[in-house]
Amino acid sequence: MRKLWGVAWIALMLAFVGCSSGAQQERSVQSDSLFKLSTAILANDWEETVGYDRMLVLVRGILKDWRDQGQEVYSVSADTDEEAELWTQLVLMYFSSKEGRDSTLLEAMEFFRANQEKLKEPATASTEKDVEPATEGNPVSGNKQTAKTDGEQALGDAIFEGDIEEVGRLLQQGADPNANDAYDIPMLLAAIYRADMPSDMPDPELLQAGRQKSLKIVELLLAHGADPNARNPEGDHALVAASSLLPDACVPLLEAGADPNATDRFGNSALYYAVDDPRLFKQLLKHGVNPDTVNNEGATVYDRVRERNAVDTAGLIGMELEEQELTPPSEDASIVFHYVKNGLTPAKALTAFGKKPYKFTDELDGSEVWAYAYAQSGLKQPVNAAAVGQEDLAAGEASLMLYLHWTKDRNMAYCMISVPGPDHNVYGYTVLPGDRKAIGSIVFVIEP
């Protein structure tokens, strides 16, 4: 269980998500590289882009940058690692809320900094008994805590802690498997959300162990009569949540009677989120999930498969899809991809991309980064990368930006490529040595 002040702080700040407008993106951080990274990390792909470990370090860097500038940041802990973890959990909660689903990391941080005065208000009403710890992936959107019976409170606590034996004992004693937790989230969904808790994410083995606990708890709840069609207050369905957070729970949910064609608040079915998992995709089809369902944006699973270039699942729904190195395609990004896909040395980088990279230190891990930018297609007319941003790509004033991250033994750890896309938005590709393809995501949106 986290310290009380941390739990109370999170619970207090959650009250403002959904009832306050999001922060306007501004250059509130002094470091150029920190600003570019924090505005390139988006709510819809943060895990693919950086993962929890690097997000944690980046959040810590933003807090330090603010304080170095003399900006007021309310300190919730003298331990900088503990403080960074709390802020990171808040960011992930904001990302999962309706208001934050299209935000950047910096916007999420600014939202909570704009409301930091609320942190200074005494939380005398908060006690360990009446404050339920929040979990990442729990899209509470500002819902206030709801008073619970001792049995409901205990069951919610046991699910949060991943205490399988206690969950089973409470259910045997008559605890209601269809009750909601302190944030009005059905217990079944709380167990699914727990599979993606931040505290489990840095270590892959801990993450897997956490998911196994969540799966067993889901199975216990279903065995005791939990509704497999449970939804959270925003309408998200247990099966759809499981397809992205706890795939192994999908079949038990379907066998317990979950509606195979249920959709979430965005109109997406479980199949939509399973396009990169051929095993789950096949299981969902077998249980009757319809790939023709149209979401709120007018897209179907077929569109998602094409967007993700998911060749391994395309054939399962009768699509002919040729694997491509980059999705969406980009001639300039392909040139870089061919140089870096099998790894790179500094000497080869200087030959391939130019003798004068802009060099700086990665504030996340202290490694060296080389940046390149070009004014013309074909990697022609190199320009000062320090003076080029995503907005220059969007405006057509630059054709490509490249960041090469080096390991301590001077090999390429990974690279990030940004180029204007076919829809005129700016797309970013992350490439690791050995990658056979890369999927781009929008890192800068051109407003109409």
SEMAR-858349 format. One record per residue (C-alpha): residue number from 1; x, y, z. Coordinates in nm, 3 decimals, decimal comma. Layout:
REM residues N
PT; NUM; X; Y; Z;
...
REM end
This chain:
REM residues 448
PT; 1; 0,000; 0,000; 0,000;
PT; 2; 0,137; 0,342; -0,091;
PT; 3; 0,190; 0,606; 0,173;
PT; 4; -0,127; 0,783; 0,276;
PT; 5; -0,017; 1,127; 0,163;
PT; 6; 0,053; 0,987; -0,185;
PT; 7; -0,284; 0,818; -0,208;
PT; 8; -0,465; 1,126; -0,082;
PT; 9; -0,277; 1,347; -0,326;
PT; 10; -0,370; 1,131; -0,624;
PT; 11; -0,731; 1,107; -0,512;
PT; 12; -0,749; 1,485; -0,467;
PT; 13; -0,600; 1,564; -0,806;
PT; 14; -0,826; 1,314; -0,983;
PT; 15; -1,121; 1,527; -0,878;
PT; 16; -1,006; 1,792; -1,126;
PT; 17; -0,969; 1,562; -1,427;
PT; 18; -1,282; 1,601; -1,631;
PT; 19; -1,404; 1,915; -1,456;
PT; 20; -1,116; 2,140; -1,569;
PT; 21; -1,000; 2,220; -1,916;
PT; 22; -0,668; 2,075; -2,034;
PT; 23; -0,353; 2,283; -2,020;
PT; 24; -0,248; 2,467; -2,330;
PT; 25; 0,077; 2,335; -2,473;
PT; 26; 0,351; 2,582; -2,404;
PT; 27; 0,728; 2,584; -2,397;
PT; 28; 0,748; 2,566; -2,020;
PT; 29; 1,068; 2,360; -2,019;
PT; 30; 1,398; 2,525; -2,093;
PT; 31; 1,585; 2,232; -2,247;
PT; 32; 1,530; 2,204; -2,621;
PT; 33; 1,565; 1,824; -2,627;
PT; 34; 1,342; 1,784; -2,323;
PT; 35; 1,073; 1,998; -2,485;
PT; 36; 1,085; 1,801; -2,810;
PT; 37; 1,066; 1,468; -2,629;
PT; 38; 0,788; 1,572; -2,393;
PT; 39; 0,571; 1,703; -2,677;
PT; 40; 0,635; 1,398; -2,898;
PT; 41; 0,504; 1,153; -2,636;
PT; 42; 0,130; 1,116; -2,695;
PT; 43; -0,146; 0,963; -2,487;
PT; 44; -0,234; 0,704; -2,753;
PT; 45; 0,115; 0,559; -2,805;
PT; 46; 0,329; 0,649; -2,504;
PT; 47; 0,396; 0,285; -2,419;
PT; 48; 0,517; 0,202; -2,771;
PT; 49; 0,725; 0,520; -2,788;
PT; 50; 0,905; 0,525; -2,453;
PT; 51; 0,752; 0,279; -2,206;
PT; 52; 0,712; 0,338; -1,836;
PT; 53; 1,080; 0,338; -1,738;
PT; 54; 1,179; 0,620; -1,971;
PT; 55; 0,858; 0,809; -1,904;
PT; 56; 0,945; 0,806; -1,533;
PT; 57; 1,289; 0,953; -1,600;
PT; 58; 1,147; 1,211; -1,839;
PT; 59; 0,887; 1,324; -1,583;
PT; 60; 1,165; 1,358; -1,326;
PT; 61; 1,360; 1,568; -1,579;
PT; 62; 1,066; 1,803; -1,638;
PT; 63; 1,017; 1,856; -1,264;
PT; 64; 1,388; 1,934; -1,225;
PT; 65; 1,383; 2,168; -1,527;
PT; 66; 1,088; 2,361; -1,381;
PT; 67; 1,264; 2,401; -1,048;
PT; 68; 1,593; 2,499; -1,214;
PT; 69; 1,404; 2,782; -1,386;
PT; 70; 1,267; 2,898; -1,052;
PT; 71; 0,912; 2,792; -1,136;
PT; 72; 0,697; 2,691; -0,843;
PT; 73; 0,636; 2,318; -0,820;
PT; 74; 0,469; 2,194; -0,504;
PT; 75; 0,683; 1,921; -0,349;
PT; 76; 0,486; 1,615; -0,247;
PT; 77; 0,793; 1,420; -0,139;
PT; 78; 1,156; 1,484; -0,054;
PT; 79; 1,237; 1,166; -0,246;
PT; 80; 1,265; 1,268; -0,614;
PT; 81; 1,212; 0,911; -0,737;
PT; 82; 0,892; 0,875; -0,533;
PT; 83; 0,769; 1,216; -0,649;
PT; 84; 0,839; 1,129; -1,013;
PT; 85; 0,643; 0,805; -0,979;
PT; 86; 0,341; 0,989; -0,838;
PT; 87; 0,350; 1,244; -1,119;
PT; 88; 0,388; 0,967; -1,375;
PT; 89; 0,083; 0,788; -1,239;
PT; 90; -0,113; 1,112; -1,264;
PT; 91; 0,000; 1,158; -1,625;
PT; 92; -0,116; 0,807; -1,715;
PT; 93; -0,452; 0,865; -1,546;
PT; 94; -0,490; 1,190; -1,741;
PT; 95; -0,397; 1,008; -2,063;
PT; 96; -0,676; 0,756; -2,002;
PT; 97; -0,939; 1,020; -1,930;
PT; 98; -1,164; 1,168; -2,197;
PT; 99; -1,000; 1,509; -2,166;
PT; 100; -0,647; 1,374; -2,194;
PT; 101; -0,671; 1,109; -2,464;
PT; 102; -0,521; 1,340; -2,732;
PT; 103; -0,272; 1,519; -2,509;
PT; 104; 0,107; 1,520; -2,495;
PT; 105; 0,317; 1,443; -2,190;
PT; 106; 0,392; 1,812; -2,137;
PT; 107; 0,023; 1,904; -2,159;
PT; 108; -0,061; 1,642; -1,896;
PT; 109; 0,215; 1,771; -1,667;
PT; 110; 0,097; 2,130; -1,717;
PT; 111; -0,259; 2,035; -1,630;
PT; 112; -0,159; 1,916; -1,285;
PT; 113; 0,088; 2,200; -1,230;
PT; 114; -0,190; 2,447; -1,312;
PT; 115; -0,397; 2,287; -1,035;
PT; 116; -0,115; 2,246; -0,784;
PT; 117; -0,264; 2,505; -0,548;
PT; 118; -0,522; 2,240; -0,465;
PT; 119; -0,240; 2,024; -0,329;
PT; 120; -0,177; 2,275; -0,054;
PT; 121; -0,529; 2,251; 0,080;
PT; 122; -0,547; 2,037; 0,394;
PT; 123; -0,686; 1,691; 0,325;
PT; 124; -0,803; 1,632; 0,680;
PT; 125; -1,099; 1,429; 0,561;
PT; 126; -0,871; 1,175; 0,391;
PT; 127; -0,790; 0,861; 0,584;
PT; 128; -0,650; 0,527; 0,482;
PT; 129; -0,997; 0,380; 0,527;
PT; 130; -1,184; 0,614; 0,295;
PT; 131; -0,923; 0,680; 0,025;
PT; 132; -0,895; 0,410; -0,236;
PT; 133; -0,562; 0,399; -0,423;
PT; 134; -0,610; 0,472; -0,792;
PT; 135; -0,474; 0,251; -1,066;
PT; 136; -0,327; 0,340; -1,403;
PT; 137; -0,571; 0,272; -1,682;
PT; 138; -0,866; 0,359; -1,455;
PT; 139; -1,040; 0,630; -1,659;
PT; 140; -1,220; 0,792; -1,371;
PT; 141; -1,266; 1,131; -1,539;
PT; 142; -1,311; 1,308; -1,210;
PT; 143; -1,557; 1,070; -1,048;
PT; 144; -1,557; 1,124; -0,672;
PT; 145; -1,512; 0,838; -0,431;
PT; 146; -1,825; 0,660; -0,326;
PT; 147; -1,881; 0,527; 0,025;
PT; 148; -1,860; 0,147; 0,034;
PT; 149; -1,949; -0,127; 0,277;
PT; 150; -1,663; -0,297; 0,460;
PT; 151; -1,694; -0,600; 0,230;
PT; 152; -1,683; -0,391; -0,088;
PT; 153; -1,391; -0,186; 0,045;
PT; 154; -1,202; -0,502; 0,139;
PT; 155; -1,265; -0,665; -0,199;
PT; 156; -1,149; -0,354; -0,384;
PT; 157; -0,836; -0,339; -0,167;
PT; 158; -0,759; -0,707; -0,226;
PT; 159; -0,794; -0,665; -0,603;
PT; 160; -0,565; -0,362; -0,598;
PT; 161; -0,305; -0,554; -0,396;
PT; 162; -0,331; -0,859; -0,624;
PT; 163; -0,408; -1,077; -0,321;
PT; 164; -0,567; -1,377; -0,492;
PT; 165; -0,631; -1,572; -0,170;
PT; 166; -0,801; -1,275; -0,003;
PT; 167; -1,019; -1,212; -0,310;
PT; 168; -1,127; -1,577; -0,304;
PT; 169; -1,193; -1,569; 0,070;
PT; 170; -1,404; -1,253; 0,048;
PT; 171; -1,607; -1,391; -0,241;
PT; 172; -1,667; -1,714; -0,050;
PT; 173; -1,793; -1,505; 0,243;
PT; 174; -2,046; -1,332; 0,017;
PT; 175; -1,870; -1,020; -0,112;
PT; 176; -2,057; -0,893; -0,419;
PT; 177; -1,850; -0,955; -0,738;
PT; 178; -2,066; -0,698; -0,918;
PT; 179; -2,002; -0,419; -0,671;
PT; 180; -1,809; -0,109; -0,775;
PT; 181; -1,491; 0,013; -0,613;
PT; 182; -1,444; 0,354; -0,451;
PT; 183; -1,433; 0,518; -0,796;
PT; 184; -1,746; 0,340; -0,921;
PT; 185; -1,543; 0,102; -1,135;
PT; 186; -1,688; -0,253; -1,142;
PT; 187; -1,461; -0,500; -0,961;
PT; 188; -1,413; -0,699; -1,283;
PT; 189; -1,279; -0,396; -1,466;
PT; 190; -1,067; -0,298; -1,167;
PT; 191; -0,898; -0,640; -1,190;
PT; 192; -0,836; -0,590; -1,563;
PT; 193; -0,696; -0,240; -1,512;
PT; 194; -0,467; -0,378; -1,243;
PT; 195; -0,286; -0,582; -1,512;
PT; 196; -0,128; -0,262; -1,641;
PT; 197; -0,042; -0,096; -1,310;
PT; 198; 0,261; 0,138; -1,326;
PT; 199; 0,428; -0,028; -1,027;
PT; 200; 0,447; -0,353; -1,225;
PT; 201; 0,568; -0,207; -1,552;
PT; 202; 0,941; -0,129; -1,516;
PT; 203; 1,040; -0,495; -1,471;
PT; 204; 0,908; -0,734; -1,743;
PT; 205; 0,902; -1,024; -1,499;
PT; 206; 0,699; -0,820; -1,248;
PT; 207; 0,466; -0,712; -1,526;
PT; 208; 0,404; -1,072; -1,627;
PT; 209; 0,354; -1,178; -1,266;
PT; 210; 0,109; -0,891; -1,216;
PT; 211; -0,088; -0,994; -1,522;
PT; 212; -0,108; -1,353; -1,401;
PT; 213; -0,248; -1,230; -1,069;
PT; 214; -0,503; -1,015; -1,251;
PT; 215; -0,607; -1,307; -1,472;
PT; 216; -0,666; -1,533; -1,172;
PT; 217; -0,869; -1,261; -1,001;
PT; 218; -1,080; -1,211; -1,315;
PT; 219; -1,145; -1,586; -1,328;
PT; 220; -1,242; -1,587; -0,958;
PT; 221; -1,483; -1,297; -1,007;
PT; 222; -1,643; -1,464; -1,310;
PT; 223; -1,675; -1,795; -1,123;
PT; 224; -1,866; -1,612; -0,849;
PT; 225; -2,108; -1,444; -1,089;
PT; 226; -1,939; -1,121; -1,201;
PT; 227; -2,113; -0,971; -1,504;
PT; 228; -1,883; -1,030; -1,807;
PT; 229; -2,046; -0,730; -1,975;
PT; 230; -1,948; -0,487; -1,699;
PT; 231; -1,874; -0,131; -1,809;
PT; 232; -1,703; 0,161; -1,639;
PT; 233; -1,881; 0,499; -1,596;
PT; 234; -1,763; 0,612; -1,939;
PT; 235; -1,906; 0,304; -2,109;
PT; 236; -1,587; 0,107; -2,170;
PT; 237; -1,652; -0,267; -2,176;
PT; 238; -1,460; -0,537; -1,986;
PT; 239; -1,384; -0,742; -2,299;
PT; 240; -1,253; -0,442; -2,492;
PT; 241; -1,036; -0,333; -2,199;
PT; 242; -0,899; -0,686; -2,165;
PT; 243; -0,805; -0,703; -2,535;
PT; 244; -0,537; -0,439; -2,482;
PT; 245; -0,452; -0,476; -2,110;
PT; 246; -0,506; -0,844; -2,031;
PT; 247; -0,544; -1,048; -2,353;
PT; 248; -0,551; -1,383; -2,173;
PT; 249; -0,876; -1,279; -2,002;
PT; 250; -1,066; -1,241; -2,329;
PT; 251; -1,158; -1,607; -2,378;
PT; 252; -1,274; -1,653; -2,014;
PT; 253; -1,487; -1,341; -2,053;
PT; 254; -1,638; -1,465; -2,380;
PT; 255; -1,704; -1,810; -2,234;
PT; 256; -1,878; -1,641; -1,941;
PT; 257; -2,114; -1,462; -2,180;
PT; 258; -1,942; -1,136; -2,276;
PT; 259; -2,088; -0,971; -2,585;
PT; 260; -1,824; -1,038; -2,853;
PT; 261; -1,918; -0,722; -3,042;
PT; 262; -1,921; -0,483; -2,748;
PT; 263; -1,744; -0,153; -2,814;
PT; 264; -1,574; 0,111; -2,601;
PT; 265; -1,641; 0,485; -2,588;
PT; 266; -1,454; 0,527; -2,917;
PT; 267; -1,669; 0,266; -3,090;
PT; 268; -1,382; 0,014; -3,112;
PT; 269; -1,433; -0,357; -3,053;
PT; 270; -1,185; -0,596; -2,889;
PT; 271; -1,075; -0,706; -3,237;
PT; 272; -0,966; -0,351; -3,320;
PT; 273; -0,710; -0,355; -3,040;
PT; 274; -0,589; -0,708; -3,118;
PT; 275; -0,457; -0,653; -3,470;
PT; 276; -0,094; -0,690; -3,356;
PT; 277; -0,168; -1,014; -3,169;
PT; 278; -0,251; -1,288; -3,424;
PT; 279; -0,325; -1,546; -3,153;
PT; 280; -0,583; -1,328; -2,979;
PT; 281; -0,717; -1,199; -3,311;
PT; 282; -0,791; -1,556; -3,419;
PT; 283; -0,957; -1,641; -3,087;
PT; 284; -1,182; -1,336; -3,107;
PT; 285; -1,289; -1,420; -3,461;
PT; 286; -1,367; -1,774; -3,350;
PT; 287; -1,599; -1,633; -3,083;
PT; 288; -1,789; -1,419; -3,333;
PT; 289; -1,633; -1,072; -3,316;
PT; 290; -1,736; -0,885; -3,629;
PT; 291; -1,451; -0,708; -3,817;
PT; 292; -1,704; -0,493; -4,003;
PT; 293; -1,797; -0,286; -3,696;
PT; 294; -1,756; 0,085; -3,772;
PT; 295; -1,612; 0,302; -3,493;
PT; 296; -1,687; 0,666; -3,410;
PT; 297; -1,435; 0,784; -3,670;
PT; 298; -1,585; 0,568; -3,946;
PT; 299; -1,301; 0,314; -3,938;
PT; 300; -1,321; -0,066; -3,925;
PT; 301; -1,082; -0,341; -3,821;
PT; 302; -0,975; -0,364; -4,185;
PT; 303; -0,862; -0,002; -4,171;
PT; 304; -0,672; -0,070; -3,848;
PT; 305; -0,497; -0,375; -3,996;
PT; 306; -0,394; -0,166; -4,295;
PT; 307; -0,283; 0,123; -4,074;
PT; 308; -0,069; -0,110; -3,860;
PT; 309; 0,049; -0,312; -4,164;
PT; 310; -0,052; -0,618; -3,963;
PT; 311; 0,030; -0,877; -4,226;
PT; 312; 0,011; -1,165; -3,976;
PT; 313; -0,357; -1,098; -3,904;
PT; 314; -0,466; -0,965; -4,244;
PT; 315; -0,511; -1,313; -4,390;
PT; 316; -0,741; -1,411; -4,105;
PT; 317; -1,004; -1,168; -4,238;
PT; 318; -0,937; -1,229; -4,607;
PT; 319; -0,717; -0,926; -4,666;
PT; 320; -0,425; -0,932; -4,907;
PT; 321; -0,161; -0,716; -4,743;
PT; 322; 0,200; -0,690; -4,851;
PT; 323; 0,443; -0,626; -4,572;
PT; 324; 0,606; -0,286; -4,603;
PT; 325; 0,906; -0,154; -4,418;
PT; 326; 0,740; 0,170; -4,313;
PT; 327; 0,376; 0,244; -4,245;
PT; 328; 0,277; 0,494; -4,368;
PT; 329; 0,538; 0,482; -4,648;
PT; 330; 0,796; 0,760; -4,671;
PT; 331; 1,078; 0,777; -4,925;
PT; 332; 1,301; 0,989; -4,704;
PT; 333; 1,239; 0,780; -4,391;
PT; 334; 1,307; 0,465; -4,598;
PT; 335; 1,653; 0,594; -4,687;
PT; 336; 1,732; 0,627; -4,317;
PT; 337; 1,568; 0,294; -4,235;
PT; 338; 1,798; 0,106; -4,474;
PT; 339; 2,102; 0,260; -4,308;
PT; 340; 1,997; 0,192; -3,949;
PT; 341; 1,785; -0,126; -3,947;
PT; 342; 2,088; -0,352; -3,898;
PT; 343; 2,266; -0,122; -3,654;
PT; 344; 2,510; 0,162; -3,707;
PT; 345; 2,849; 0,288; -3,592;
PT; 346; 2,946; 0,655; -3,554;
PT; 347; 3,182; 0,628; -3,850;
PT; 348; 2,908; 0,495; -4,077;
PT; 349; 2,666; 0,760; -3,950;
PT; 350; 2,909; 1,039; -4,040;
PT; 351; 2,944; 0,895; -4,389;
PT; 352; 2,571; 0,839; -4,439;
PT; 353; 2,420; 1,150; -4,282;
PT; 354; 2,689; 1,418; -4,268;
PT; 355; 3,003; 1,522; -4,083;
PT; 356; 2,838; 1,779; -3,857;
PT; 357; 2,561; 1,635; -3,643;
PT; 358; 2,417; 1,840; -3,361;
PT; 359; 2,530; 1,653; -3,049;
PT; 360; 2,363; 1,662; -2,708;
PT; 361; 2,309; 1,442; -2,403;
PT; 362; 1,991; 1,241; -2,364;
PT; 363; 1,840; 1,369; -2,040;
PT; 364; 1,671; 1,034; -1,985;
PT; 365; 1,976; 0,811; -1,956;
PT; 366; 2,281; 1,033; -2,006;
PT; 367; 2,371; 0,880; -2,344;
PT; 368; 2,490; 1,080; -2,641;
PT; 369; 2,248; 1,174; -2,921;
PT; 370; 2,330; 1,295; -3,271;
PT; 371; 2,064; 1,500; -3,449;
PT; 372; 2,038; 1,568; -3,821;
PT; 373; 1,789; 1,774; -4,021;
PT; 374; 1,750; 1,828; -4,394;
PT; 375; 1,580; 2,099; -4,597;
PT; 376; 1,522; 1,893; -4,911;
PT; 377; 1,406; 1,541; -4,990;
PT; 378; 1,668; 1,276; -5,050;
PT; 379; 1,856; 1,385; -4,736;
PT; 380; 1,989; 1,687; -4,920;
PT; 381; 2,091; 2,025; -4,787;
PT; 382; 2,164; 1,945; -4,421;
PT; 383; 2,069; 2,223; -4,183;
PT; 384; 2,131; 2,296; -3,815;
PT; 385; 1,916; 2,039; -3,635;
PT; 386; 1,917; 2,248; -3,318;
PT; 387; 1,710; 2,511; -3,497;
PT; 388; 1,453; 2,273; -3,652;
PT; 389; 1,133; 2,150; -3,489;
PT; 390; 0,826; 1,945; -3,579;
PT; 391; 0,648; 2,263; -3,684;
PT; 392; 0,913; 2,319; -3,953;
PT; 393; 0,840; 1,975; -4,097;
PT; 394; 0,469; 2,051; -4,090;
PT; 395; 0,526; 2,383; -4,269;
PT; 396; 0,740; 2,223; -4,539;
PT; 397; 1,052; 2,410; -4,428;
PT; 398; 1,231; 2,082; -4,353;
PT; 399; 1,198; 1,735; -4,502;
PT; 400; 1,334; 1,508; -4,226;
PT; 401; 1,466; 1,508; -3,870;
PT; 402; 1,677; 1,224; -3,734;
PT; 403; 1,795; 1,145; -3,380;
PT; 404; 2,056; 0,871; -3,335;
PT; 405; 2,091; 0,743; -2,978;
PT; 406; 2,423; 0,579; -2,896;
PT; 407; 2,511; 0,317; -2,637;
PT; 408; 2,815; 0,358; -2,413;
PT; 409; 3,013; 0,124; -2,638;
PT; 410; 2,935; 0,350; -2,936;
PT; 411; 2,676; 0,140; -3,114;
PT; 412; 2,333; 0,267; -3,213;
PT; 413; 2,076; 0,195; -2,944;
PT; 414; 1,785; 0,321; -3,154;
PT; 415; 1,690; 0,609; -3,378;
PT; 416; 1,388; 0,834; -3,415;
PT; 417; 1,283; 0,967; -3,755;
PT; 418; 1,028; 1,246; -3,814;
PT; 419; 0,887; 1,327; -4,158;
PT; 420; 0,576; 1,491; -4,307;
PT; 421; 0,317; 1,222; -4,376;
PT; 422; 0,072; 1,170; -4,663;
PT; 423; -0,200; 1,352; -4,468;
PT; 424; 0,040; 1,644; -4,403;
PT; 425; 0,067; 1,561; -4,034;
PT; 426; 0,415; 1,481; -3,903;
PT; 427; 0,487; 1,112; -3,838;
PT; 428; 0,753; 0,966; -3,611;
PT; 429; 0,917; 0,624; -3,651;
PT; 430; 1,131; 0,455; -3,385;
PT; 431; 1,378; 0,198; -3,523;
PT; 432; 1,587; -0,049; -3,323;
PT; 433; 1,867; -0,260; -3,472;
PT; 434; 1,715; -0,574; -3,618;
PT; 435; 1,371; -0,426; -3,687;
PT; 436; 1,216; -0,551; -4,008;
PT; 437; 0,957; -0,274; -4,016;
PT; 438; 0,846; 0,038; -3,832;
PT; 439; 0,500; 0,177; -3,770;
PT; 440; 0,472; 0,556; -3,768;
PT; 441; 0,255; 0,753; -3,531;
PT; 442; 0,145; 1,114; -3,555;
PT; 443; 0,378; 1,335; -3,347;
PT; 444; 0,257; 1,672; -3,472;
PT; 445; -0,093; 1,750; -3,592;
PT; 446; -0,152; 2,023; -3,847;
PT; 447; -0,461; 2,213; -3,743;
PT; 448; -0,710; 2,269; -4,029;
REM end
